[in-house]
């Protein structure tokens, strides 16, 4: 058994095939797992187009066909300078059955995939321009409810001037819902740029495309796709583990990509916010070098392939003089019969007299817009009739000589009919092929860019909105300048230039930490900003009532990489309520007063010690705490401690005059000791040491003095 033909052989075999009786395939320019792409010629409009031939096996899936038709119609309705234009779609009958195809504009600048496959990374500034154009395309589609689902370098195409176009809108969704399965292992190309919700099979919205765009931009600069494994399953598993890790070296793109690469879609910006964020980042980054485009096909290849296709000998504009009427023979004007040697394919040129020329000139002059300038009459170089002996052979006589009037009446009638037809043909050619409608340019200054875009589409103008500035008292996306000015006219196909505001000029946020709130509000207003609401927080260093931090309030534009914000931005203040409260520790009772103080100091609390006598607790032990353990109190609060001084002192009893032995018994009875009797124990007591009435600790000795 012979082996099946390769994809390249099959693609070459398709050259010369004509789809829908109109699109003739010229050269293969790309082969994928679900389709093959060809350079083709639209034989009706004589222009180059790109034709995507989907696998015939897909036509057997009714679900795919229904979705393909719906998505092709929706994609064809998109009209944006950064989205590949869809011209037509259909199904062509083959030996294998019906084969769906899609016809789009042909872009000769190649794809981002071709650039990256050369192994040379883009600079962050070049990647920013790729991201900006893609974000604009995605924002346009998302506003119309279309999600791309397959944002990857192979779908980012360029024209020969380097303008980016996003391709394949709608096809990814149709393929995703088809029962047809791609060959084993071929999904990895798409999985490399899948969002976490795609990996988990969840419902998708525009933020899935934003995540994929972040992956593409990181690959542009690093030549590596984050969270990519060797298998499809491994890649999809990595995508669901956490936020996208943005490598170093992406300069001003880092903040945008970190937000776009969040695991949860609700935490990502939408495509419009990505566009605004990239525009702000561009202000701090150097001007990019032109992209190193890799052409789809060079002109020599295209010319060679065109010559291989039967019946296509070049591209051009259909002549306005082509007509179905046969040429008028020379003898209809001059009376002489001459053979006319023409090939079948040679255009038939009508005879033109000065009368015809004058009438054509009048018609063109009255139909052509004044802005195009005056119309010069066309005078043919060849003789158009008249007497060969006339003085001026280049101009036909206005009318025949009287003697020839009757003989030439019939040819004149025929010439009049032909001239009228020529006049009508010229008028029709002018109206349908040459005339360019002109529209008045309104005042767009102050209007949103979306209005300018809608007006440009409505009037057939190209829109140049690449110039962005910051102007005070304007909103982001607002038109601040335009060219041409309002009141002018602009022809369809011409370019309307608008300058778009990024918002007010940027100003620095003053350093307000530690500044009292009232003074901070005054400084904010002096800087051209607005003081918004305030909230409180605890702070160990900033005193009560002073500002801890100040930043844009919710809903305001995020600060630029240098910390500046647009003039007029509302700042929310965070004011200090003092240090955080402390909790009184447990287990202080029973500790020595020194240990209790140390434990309080560890949580930045003090101690207020009160000493009391106690018959049981030893001196220096904490007997009670004034604040219950676990209570929150302000930092540096002095917690009350009750500390034992030991038993209360006992006054020495007055035993003077008593016998020594009796005095000794009385002193011991009150809890004091007797250290001895100086003198006769039976004699009367003369004094004691300590003297009577002095308080001394329990058990302290007392000395008794008696007469000898």
C-alpha atoms as one frame of an Amber mdcrd trajectory, in Angstrom:
protein
   0.000   0.000   0.000   1.338   3.421  -0.902   1.746   6.027   1.810  -0.689
   8.940   1.893   0.468  12.198   0.434   2.029  14.697   2.764   0.331  18.003
   3.654   2.710  19.932   1.430   1.969  17.655  -1.557  -1.760  18.040  -0.982
  -1.393  21.814  -0.763   0.571  21.966  -4.038  -2.050  19.774  -5.718  -4.699
  22.375  -4.833  -2.970  25.132  -6.868  -5.256  26.297  -9.671  -8.427  25.054
  -7.960 -11.276  27.574  -8.040 -13.686  27.851  -5.098 -17.217  29.079  -5.563
 -16.457  29.897  -9.187 -14.473  32.907  -7.983 -11.451  32.262  -5.763  -8.528
  30.645  -7.602  -5.832  29.160  -5.333  -2.334  30.394  -6.204   0.171  29.328
  -3.526   0.138  27.626  -0.084   1.113  29.973   2.739   0.311  27.908   5.826
  -0.734  24.414   6.945  -2.369  23.659  10.285  -4.055  20.713  11.951  -7.547
  21.944  11.115  -6.980  23.921   7.926  -4.690  24.954   5.083  -4.223  28.576
   4.019  -3.608  29.708   0.435  -2.844  32.896  -1.400  -5.666  33.188  -3.921
  -6.999  35.551  -6.566 -10.530  36.903  -6.536 -11.173  36.560 -10.281 -14.144
  38.946 -10.137 -12.463  41.853  -8.334  -8.932  40.864  -9.469  -7.318  41.206
  -6.089  -5.230  38.992  -3.825  -7.021  37.287  -0.947  -6.242  34.590   1.603
  -8.380  31.447   1.631  -8.537  29.149   4.662  -9.577  25.641   3.588 -10.935
  23.706   6.571 -10.697  19.918   6.602 -13.463  18.218   4.647 -14.084  15.968
   7.665 -15.513  18.974   9.507 -18.342  19.267   7.002 -19.774  15.990   8.318
 -20.381  17.652  11.684 -23.684  19.549  11.545 -22.912  21.281  14.839 -19.663
  22.613  13.426 -21.277  23.816  10.195 -24.005  25.703  12.042 -21.493  27.293
  14.386 -19.056  28.017  11.535 -21.719  29.851   9.536 -22.830  31.896  12.539
 -19.284  32.760  13.594 -18.261  33.632  10.016 -21.151  36.103   9.779 -20.249
  37.649  13.140 -16.546  37.899  12.237 -17.432  39.421   8.868 -19.287  42.198
  10.680 -16.139  43.264  12.553 -14.588  46.378  11.051 -11.394  47.442  12.792
  -7.906  48.335  11.515  -6.368  45.646  13.774  -8.699  42.785  12.802  -8.295
  40.747   9.618 -11.192  41.589   7.299 -13.442  38.649   6.365 -14.625  38.988
   2.754 -16.589  35.806   2.144 -17.212  32.231   3.280 -18.750  29.149   1.794
 -18.549  25.423   1.159 -17.008  23.804  -1.914 -17.825  20.314  -3.157 -14.900
  17.868  -3.384 -14.493  14.141  -3.884 -14.490  13.813  -0.087 -17.639  15.882
   0.330 -18.328  19.531   1.139 -15.314  21.549   2.289 -15.868  24.783   4.285
 -13.658  27.757   3.455 -13.165  31.319   4.652 -11.934  34.237   2.491 -10.038
  37.087   4.186  -7.714  39.892   3.214  -4.184  38.814   2.276  -1.398  40.111
   4.532   2.119  39.841   3.172   4.049  40.772   6.325   3.918  37.320   7.897
   2.966  36.451  11.462   4.394  37.028  14.924   5.050  33.265  15.019   7.457
  33.612  12.061   9.319  36.406  13.873   9.666  34.454  17.133  10.688  31.255
  15.333  13.908  33.016  14.296  14.936  32.935  17.951  15.456  36.662  18.379
  13.367  38.188  21.190  11.578  41.492  20.787  12.413  44.454  22.968   9.860
  45.399  25.663   8.936  48.454  23.557   8.293  46.282  20.486   6.255  43.852
  22.587   4.265  46.796  23.943   3.268  47.828  20.395   2.182  44.244  19.632
   0.140  44.172  22.829  -1.395  47.586  22.202  -2.676  46.713  18.711  -3.945
  43.318  19.899  -5.709  44.855  22.907  -7.431  47.343  20.615  -8.656  44.523
  18.376  -9.860  42.471  21.349 -11.630  45.448  22.928 -13.490  46.094  19.664
 -14.614  42.456  19.426 -15.458  42.094  23.127 -17.746  45.128  22.971 -19.683
  43.200  20.305 -19.866  40.022  22.356 -17.170  38.067  20.486 -14.455  36.159
  22.369 -11.473  35.045  20.278 -10.490  31.956  22.366  -7.209  31.367  20.472
  -4.924  34.384  20.886  -1.457  33.146  19.895   1.502  34.345  17.776   0.278
  32.425  14.728  -2.947  34.459  14.699  -1.174  37.849  14.932  -0.478  38.840
  11.326   1.135  41.915   9.768   0.719  43.761   6.521   3.799  44.851   4.603
   3.862  48.162   6.517   3.960  46.415   9.888   0.384  47.055  11.047  -0.883
  44.140  13.145  -4.124  42.279  12.412  -5.751  39.656  14.650  -6.975  36.670
  12.621  -9.343  33.696  13.042 -12.181  35.303  15.014 -14.941  32.756  15.477
 -13.123  29.763  14.002 -11.767  28.664  17.396 -15.239  28.536  18.924 -16.643
  26.575  15.990 -13.788  24.048  16.265 -14.188  23.805  20.040 -17.818  22.747
  19.654 -17.160  20.276  16.813 -17.284  16.534  17.326 -14.259  16.176  15.007
 -11.040  15.536  16.914  -7.592  16.752  15.933  -4.726  14.271  15.650  -3.119
  13.172  18.900  -0.752  15.720  20.413  -1.775  18.597  18.151  -3.637  20.582
  20.778  -0.416  21.625  22.509  -0.026  24.630  20.203  -3.308  26.031  21.505
  -2.927  24.795  25.073   0.348  26.749  25.360  -1.724  29.943  25.370  -4.853
  28.675  27.176  -6.227  30.580  30.155  -6.881  28.845  33.510 -10.626  28.846
  32.864 -10.041  27.206  29.477  -7.950  24.541  31.184 -10.759  23.908  33.687
 -13.509  23.915  31.037 -15.316  26.916  32.501 -17.397  29.516  30.667 -15.168
  32.072  28.898 -15.380  35.812  28.482 -13.022  38.476  27.145 -10.677  38.197
  30.130  -9.616  34.759  28.873  -8.208  36.495  25.761  -6.447  39.012  28.030
  -4.649  36.172  29.868  -3.557  34.597  26.558  -2.259  37.984  25.374  -0.135
  38.231  28.541   1.451  34.860  27.704   2.183  36.005  24.148   3.858  39.252
  25.288   6.041  37.420  27.796   7.124  35.022  25.038   7.931  37.999  22.773
  10.567  39.263  25.222  11.811  36.015  26.812  11.221  33.491  23.977   9.558
  31.242  26.571   5.903  30.671  27.478   5.290  30.596  31.257   3.579  27.540
  32.799   4.330  25.351  29.755   5.085  21.623  30.102   6.054  18.919  27.605
   2.498  17.608  27.362  -0.914  19.167  26.924  -2.127  17.747  30.231   0.916
  19.078  32.073   0.534  22.541  30.557  -3.157  22.776  31.435  -2.446  21.583
  34.985   0.229  24.250  35.516  -2.179  26.978  34.381  -4.533  26.300  37.271
  -1.961  26.498  40.082  -1.591  30.220  40.631  -1.088  33.698  39.222   1.144
  34.141  36.192   4.779  34.722  37.124   6.163  37.650  35.116   9.946  37.319
  34.625  12.366  40.181  35.145  13.365  42.301  32.188   9.913  43.339  30.960
  10.404  46.966  32.077   7.176  48.979  32.130   5.106  45.980  30.968   5.471
  44.162  34.288   2.556  45.767  36.148   0.145  45.304  33.234   1.108  41.665
  32.687   0.920  40.792  36.394  -2.677  42.042  36.512  -3.568  40.359  33.204
  -2.093  37.052  34.420  -4.144  36.651  37.593  -5.569  33.185  38.173  -9.083
  34.473  38.850 -10.738  36.249  35.865 -12.500  38.740  38.167  -9.094  40.095
  39.205  -7.937  40.751  35.612  -8.466  43.961  33.636 -10.527  43.874  30.461
  -8.989  44.589  27.050  -9.804  48.321  27.179  -8.067  48.637  30.556  -5.043
  46.776  29.147  -4.918  49.258  26.266  -4.974  52.247  28.628  -2.368  50.632
  30.904  -0.035  49.983  27.952  -0.455  53.541  26.700   0.554  54.823  30.137
   3.557  52.465  30.211   4.645  53.685  26.775   5.311  57.136  28.220   8.210
  55.774  30.288   9.686  53.438  27.642  11.975  54.170  24.666  10.634  54.379
  21.111  10.544  50.877  19.557  12.514  49.799  16.514  10.492  48.494  13.526
   9.487  44.858  13.868  11.721  42.370  11.969   8.919  41.105   9.717   9.266
  37.745   7.950   7.311  38.028   4.707   4.604  35.465   3.981   5.800  35.114
   0.366   8.224  37.350  -1.498   7.137  38.996  -4.728   9.219  36.628  -6.855
   7.403  33.628  -5.371   4.017  35.261  -5.850   4.774  36.175  -9.476   6.020
  32.668 -10.247   2.966  31.069  -8.678   0.587  33.393 -10.507   2.072  32.322
 -13.822   1.412  28.695 -12.950  -2.303  29.297 -12.592  -4.109  28.956 -15.896
  -5.973  32.069 -16.982  -4.341  34.425 -14.487  -1.731  36.558 -16.192  -1.570
  39.397 -13.738  -3.716  41.622 -11.574  -5.147  44.892 -12.750  -8.170  47.135
 -12.942 -10.919  46.391 -15.434 -10.799  49.052 -18.144 -13.723  51.457 -18.179
 -13.705  51.304 -21.990 -14.427  47.566 -22.151 -17.852  47.245 -23.792 -20.092
  44.708 -25.359 -20.713  46.853 -28.445 -18.624  46.018 -31.527 -16.104  48.616
 -32.689 -17.254  51.107 -35.271 -15.335  50.548 -38.525 -13.363  53.433 -39.917
 -15.574  53.726 -42.966 -18.466  54.702 -40.725 -16.691  58.007 -40.233 -14.386
  58.489 -43.176 -16.180  56.522 -45.852 -13.186  54.179 -46.278 -13.308  50.472
 -45.529 -10.251  49.255 -43.637  -9.559  45.913 -42.069  -9.225  46.050 -38.302
  -6.674  43.579 -36.961  -7.497  42.857 -33.338  -7.083  39.862 -31.104 -10.030
  38.471 -29.245  -8.717  39.642 -25.853  -7.750  43.164 -26.951 -10.053  45.852
 -25.476 -12.357  47.423 -28.019 -11.809  51.198 -28.207 -14.671  53.386 -29.380
 -14.086  56.142 -31.894 -14.102  59.563 -30.197 -14.927  62.841 -31.948 -14.461
  66.339 -30.541 -18.184  66.376 -29.747 -17.863  63.180 -27.681 -14.770  64.570
 -25.930 -16.569  67.799 -25.075 -19.610  65.998 -23.709 -17.438  63.634 -21.637
 -15.523  66.605 -20.246 -18.766  68.343 -19.296 -20.118  65.228 -17.576 -16.934
  64.619 -15.588 -16.575  68.278 -14.621 -20.126  68.424 -13.226 -19.880  65.063
 -11.390 -16.366  65.289  -9.946 -16.083  66.938  -6.470 -14.579  70.412  -6.550
 -11.871  69.311  -4.138 -10.422  67.091  -6.910  -9.514  70.102  -9.074 -10.507
  70.894 -12.627 -10.936  68.191 -15.263  -8.776  68.347 -18.379 -10.329  66.959
 -21.597  -8.685  63.909 -23.129  -7.644  64.233 -26.806  -6.599  61.030 -28.587
  -3.358  60.939 -30.494  -4.756  58.860 -33.361  -6.838  60.382 -36.130 -10.528
  59.887 -35.607 -11.778  60.772 -39.053 -12.030  63.648 -41.473 -10.570  64.503
 -44.809  -7.073  63.158 -45.325  -6.180  66.392 -46.892  -7.282  68.560 -44.035
  -4.794  71.047 -42.617  -4.886  69.540 -39.111  -4.843  65.734 -39.317  -5.198
  65.312 -35.521  -8.665  66.839 -35.330 -11.732  65.577 -37.124 -13.939  68.131
 -38.868 -17.041  69.229 -36.989 -19.251  68.198 -39.850 -18.996  66.966 -43.428
 -19.025  69.168 -46.486 -22.496  69.990 -47.790 -21.961  67.769 -50.807 -21.346
  64.766 -48.553 -24.128  65.478 -46.050 -26.677  63.029 -47.465 -24.079  60.306
 -48.070 -22.886  60.403 -44.444 -26.244  60.806 -42.676 -26.576  57.092 -41.798
 -23.026  56.749 -40.440 -23.578  59.925 -38.435 -26.708  58.428 -36.868 -24.790
  55.295 -35.952 -21.955  57.404 -34.575 -24.426  59.376 -32.464 -25.822  56.200
 -30.958 -22.313  54.906 -30.253 -21.308  58.268 -28.787 -24.331  58.248 -26.503
 -23.489  54.748 -25.358 -19.891  55.794 -24.793 -21.082  58.791 -22.812 -23.319
  56.636 -20.664 -20.515  54.128 -20.222 -18.116  56.864 -19.202 -20.657  58.253
 -16.763 -21.281  54.820 -15.270 -17.548  54.137 -15.044 -17.050  57.474 -13.331
 -19.895  56.896 -10.903 -19.077  53.312  -9.952 -15.298  53.073 -10.499 -13.723
  56.518 -10.358 -15.934  58.801  -8.275 -14.888  58.983  -4.643 -17.658  60.207
  -2.306 -16.757  63.134  -0.078 -18.192  63.760   3.407 -18.129  66.750   5.722
 -15.839  66.466   8.754 -17.667  67.328  12.006 -16.128  68.735  15.164 -14.826
  65.706  17.089 -12.795  67.560  19.738 -14.142  66.655  23.145 -15.947  63.532
  21.941 -15.014  59.962  22.912 -12.742  58.028  20.571 -15.540  55.471  20.069
 -17.644  58.156  18.357 -14.764  59.086  16.049 -14.257  55.390  15.193 -17.950
  54.922  14.417 -17.993  58.049  12.256 -14.901  56.921  10.337 -16.491  53.542
   9.599 -19.736  55.195   8.547 -17.989  57.541   6.105 -15.424  55.061   4.792
 -12.440  56.905   6.284  -9.319  55.378   7.736  -8.720  56.414  11.337  -5.267
  57.265  12.695  -5.522  57.372  16.491  -1.915  56.483  17.312  -1.038  59.941
  18.688  -1.772  60.178  22.410  -1.138  63.051  24.806  -2.043  64.121  28.304
  -4.123  67.277  28.606  -5.580  68.726  31.800  -9.373  68.721  32.187  -9.797
  65.824  29.723 -10.898  62.235  30.103  -8.986  59.151  28.908 -10.055  58.290
  25.369 -11.277  61.813  24.578 -10.344  63.419  21.240  -8.340  66.634  21.802
  -7.192  67.427  18.235  -8.212  66.425  14.736  -7.023  66.774  11.167  -8.705
  67.828   8.925 -10.468  70.405  11.070 -14.230  70.551  11.416 -15.950  72.130
   8.442 -13.546  70.503   5.981 -14.384  67.639   3.629 -12.708  64.254   3.412
 -12.962  61.647   0.681 -13.720  58.022   1.399 -10.504  56.056   1.765  -8.598
  59.061   3.140  -7.305  59.166   6.714  -8.832  61.079   9.585  -6.119  61.871
  12.131  -7.139  62.335  15.758  -5.072  62.966  18.858  -6.418  61.061  21.851
  -6.053  62.036  25.481  -4.665  59.664  28.066  -6.196  61.923  30.687  -4.845
  64.912  32.624  -1.113  65.548  33.051   0.703  63.529  35.692   1.647  65.065
  39.040   3.555  63.669  42.017   1.688  62.662  45.152   3.176  64.606  48.112
   4.798  62.653  50.961   2.165  62.914  53.674   3.201  60.232  56.167   3.128
  61.616  59.704   1.460  64.885  58.614  -1.693  65.844  60.553  -4.838  65.186
  58.511  -5.899  68.825  58.136  -2.462  69.873  56.909  -2.312  66.863  54.558
  -5.601  67.863  52.901  -4.241  71.339  52.260  -1.081  69.922  50.636  -3.171
  67.630  48.389  -5.256  70.513  47.073  -2.107  72.603  46.526  -0.649  69.797
  44.349  -3.649  69.857  42.006  -5.243  66.735  43.455  -8.482  66.126  45.349
  -8.639  65.030  48.981 -11.126  62.198  49.297 -12.537  60.256  52.231 -10.368
  59.076  55.094 -10.225  55.867  57.084  -8.339  54.968  60.247  -5.836  52.293
  61.104  -3.522  51.502  63.960   0.141  52.368  63.562   3.043  51.885  65.947
   4.951  54.968  64.785   2.535  57.548  63.347   0.829  59.547  66.075  -2.940
  59.663  66.457  -4.622  61.898  63.835  -1.657  61.910  61.429  -1.674  60.426
  57.891  -0.312  56.908  57.486  -0.698  56.753  53.662  -2.462  58.424  50.717
  -3.303  56.897  47.312  -5.875  56.972  44.492  -9.414  56.300  45.697 -11.320
  53.284  44.292 -12.221  53.837  40.644  -9.329  56.228  40.017  -6.458  55.518
  37.591  -3.604  53.534  39.109  -0.292  55.361  39.635   2.334  55.247  36.871
   5.599  53.377  37.373   7.178  56.508  38.882   4.305  56.980  41.328   2.682
  59.942  39.558  -1.086  60.206  39.062  -3.273  62.311  36.736  -4.018  65.841
  37.920  -7.338  65.995  39.742  -7.125  62.391  40.977  -9.037  61.829  44.213
  -6.757  60.556  46.986  -8.062  58.444  49.843  -6.347  59.076  53.190  -5.513
  56.527  55.855  -5.204  58.230  59.269  -3.529  56.739  62.348  -5.622  55.875
  65.381  -2.457  55.195  67.365  -0.766  51.931  68.229  -2.713  48.704  68.304
  -4.178  47.779  71.715  -2.322  45.322  73.945  -3.713  42.338  75.827  -2.997
  41.979  79.548  -1.113  38.690  79.982  -2.364  35.907  82.185  -0.492  34.299
  85.121   0.811  37.419  86.855  -0.624  36.556  90.303   1.895  34.603  92.369
   4.911  35.954  90.509   7.486  38.156  92.120   6.935  41.799  91.328  10.086
  41.829  89.181   8.898  38.952  86.997   5.420  40.475  86.614   6.891  43.769
  85.434   9.053  41.943  82.854   6.040  40.149  81.351   4.106  43.397  81.067
   7.043  45.137  79.425   7.215  42.411  76.782   3.836  43.606  75.431   4.697
  47.271  75.939   2.651  47.723  79.125   3.769  49.245  82.448   3.034  48.400
  86.084   1.536  50.441  88.949   2.561  48.604  92.139   0.646  48.853  95.405
   2.178  47.099  98.473   0.024  45.720 101.261   0.688  43.625 104.335  -0.423
  40.066 104.313  -0.117  37.505 106.983   0.260  34.668 104.456   1.855  35.979
 101.220   5.560  36.532 101.379   6.860  39.980 100.796   7.361  40.912  97.116
   4.760  38.494  95.676   1.959  39.759  93.390  -1.316  39.164  95.129  -3.731
  40.732  92.606  -3.907  42.433  89.136  -6.133  45.479  88.659  -7.090  44.608
  85.018  -8.371  41.099  84.241  -6.103  38.977  82.020  -7.088  39.054  78.286
  -8.376  42.612  78.439  -7.268  44.946  75.571  -5.772  48.195  76.772  -3.837
  50.965  74.969  -0.117  50.536  74.527   2.009  51.806  77.479  -0.914  51.482
  79.933   0.241  50.945  83.568  -1.474  47.829  84.881  -2.215  47.933  88.641
  -0.387  45.254  90.684  -1.051  44.515  94.372   2.136  43.222  95.996   2.553
  41.712  99.454   4.775  43.398 102.013   4.477  40.387 104.323   2.735  40.372
 107.772   1.861  43.726 109.404   4.385  45.065 112.087   3.500  44.718 115.815
   3.922  47.588 118.333   6.126  46.750 121.329   3.841  46.579 124.377   4.468
  48.848 127.384   5.755  46.503 130.129   7.600  49.087 132.328   6.996  48.357
 136.038   6.164  44.723 135.480   8.388  41.985 136.763  10.873  40.815 134.186
   9.291  37.426 133.756   5.798  38.885 133.433   6.997  41.428 130.863   8.664
  38.657 128.832   5.431  36.663 128.760   3.377  39.667 127.608   5.807  40.543
 124.763   5.799  36.969 123.472   2.016  36.893 123.701   1.704  39.619 121.012
   3.991  37.733 118.623   7.328  39.295 119.392  10.400  37.593 120.718  12.507
  38.307 123.806  16.233  38.421 123.280  17.014  38.506 127.009  16.521  40.256
 130.405  19.194  42.620 131.615  18.956  42.441 135.408  17.008  40.364 137.875
  14.004  38.660 136.254  11.984  39.253 139.378  12.628  42.958 139.557  10.539
  45.599 137.873  11.159  46.470 134.199  12.810  49.792 133.686  12.774  49.870
 129.757  12.693  47.794 126.530  14.614  47.879 123.254  12.905  48.749 120.974
  10.947  51.038 123.262   7.269  50.613 123.943   4.982  51.620 121.043   7.481
  51.059 118.216   6.149  48.700 115.514   8.482  45.928 114.524   8.018  42.799
 112.368   6.338  39.792 113.896   8.862  37.643 115.737  11.395  40.455 115.973
  13.354  40.258 119.308  12.814  42.719 122.169  15.409  43.193 124.985  14.134
  43.810 128.557  15.984  45.944 131.169  15.218  45.473 134.998  16.702  46.639
 138.241  19.565  44.600 139.469
